[in-house]
């Protein structure tokens, strides 16, 4: 394998079968094994996986994701309560997620909205082109 920055490695497609050297300004600062590479935090990353709840907990910033299987995708001062399992907050500030299986966001922009309902499942949004109204498939 050619030399690559750690950030250039694609874990899904890069064979990780040897040792790696961490180089900073042309100086080797650390030698790690494949296992160490996969199981350690390599410098500041914006999140960490909380194993006990399978939630994504921000490391940088001030969001709190306490619900099992929950995540916060941006924003600040957002909180997912422990009772809000499988919840998500997408952007925004000062949002508190209370309900399970719910996505919270302050605004949403829908693009490429289907213009016919045929073939769409229940709950899908489609747009009538003659009236420009949005509809939800029952």
N, C-alpha and C positions, 0 to 999 in steps of 0.2 A: 504494500500500500504506500502511496506517495505521502510525503509529509503534509499534514493538514493541521490547521488550528483546531482546537477542541470544539469550538463553535461551528466548525464546518463539517463535523462528523454527523452523519445521519444514522442514528442508532438502528433504524429499521433496515438499512441496506448496507451498513459497514460491518464487515466481519471483525469482531472484537476478540482476538485470540492471542494477544501478546501484551507486552508491557508498553506503556506510553510515557513519554517524557513531557513534563510541563516546562515550557521555556518562556521566560520573561526577559525581554531585551537581550536576547541571545545568550542568556545564562540559564542553565538547567536549574530549576528551583525545586522540582519534585519528580520522583519516578513513581508511577503507580501501576498496579496491575489492572487487568480488565475488571475484576471483581470490585476493586477499590473505585475505579472510574464510575461504575454503575451504581455504587452504593454510597457515594460521598457527595457532598455539595462542593462544587468547584467554584468557589468565589460567590459573590453576591448574585443571587437569582431572585426573581420577583415573587416566588411562591415556593411552598413546600407541601408535599402530600402528607396529610395527617393520617397515619395508618389506623389509629383507633376508630376514626369516623369515616375514613375514605373520602374526606373532604379536602379541598385545596385551600390552604391557609396562607394568606399573603405574608411575606416576610418584609418586603419593602412597602411602606404605606401604613394605613391605619384602618383597614377593613378587618372584620372578624367573621369567619365562616365556622359556626359551631354545629350546624346540622349535619347529620350523616349524609354522605354522598352529595354534598352541596359545594357550590363554588361562587366566587365573586370575580367577575371579569371587568375590572377597572373601576374607576371612581374612588371616592374617599368617604370615610366615616360611615360605611355601610356595615350592616350587621345581619347575619342569618342566625336566628335563634336555634337552639338545639332541637326544638320541637318541629322546625321546618326542614324535615328530611327531604332530600332530593330537590332542594330549591336552588335557584340561581338568581343573582343580581347582575344585570348587564349594564355597566356604566352607571352614571348618576352619583349623587351625593346624599348622605343622610337618609338612606333607605333602610327600613327594617323589614326583613322577611319573616312573616308570621306563619304562613301556611305551607304545608308540604306539597311537593309536586307542582310548584308554581314558579314561573319566571317573573321577576320584577324588573322594570326599567322605566325611566322617566319619560322617554319618547321612543317611538319606533318608526323607522323608515322602511316601507315595503317596496321592493323593486321586483320587476319581472313578474307581476301579478297575472295569473291566468285570466283569460278573457272569456272562458266558457267553464261551466261547472262539470261538464261531462268528464267522467273518469276520476274526479276528485273525491276523496273520502270525506266523511263527516268531520266538520270543524275547519276545513280548508277555506281560505278566503279567495274569492274571484271578483273580477270587475266587469260590469256591464259597459261595453264600449259606447253604446248610444246615450246612456244617461251618466256615465262615469261614476256610478254608485258602486260601493263595495258590498258584497254579500257574503254570508257564511253558509256553507253547505250544511243542511240539517243532518 
